[in-house]
Amino acid sequence: MLRPRNFILYKDEAESSVLFVLYLASIVNVVEIDPVSRTKKHCLQIITDEKTYRFCTRDEEALVQCLGAFKSLLAKRRDMEAKASAA
């Protein structure tokens, strides 16, 4: 689940148990990567200053939506940072 400030992975769709949290401020870029296995075909890599993380989505549509959401949030953050530095 991509929230305005965090990327959160839950154990299931009920969102009852958190498996992983990554703060969006730490993300430098998000890119599509080659499949990591025969069953994990729709994958992306999240790049932070300290580490990279690889995740796979259930299908191509989910991958496109996920990448689009990340790119949108990163672009908004860059715009806000540019406005703040210009002021």
Beta strands, then each sheet from edge to edge (+ up, - down):
strand 1: 6-10
strand 2: 18-23
strand 3: 27-33
strand 4: 42-48
strand 5: 52-57
sheet 1: 1+ 2-
sheet 2: 3+ 4- 5+
end
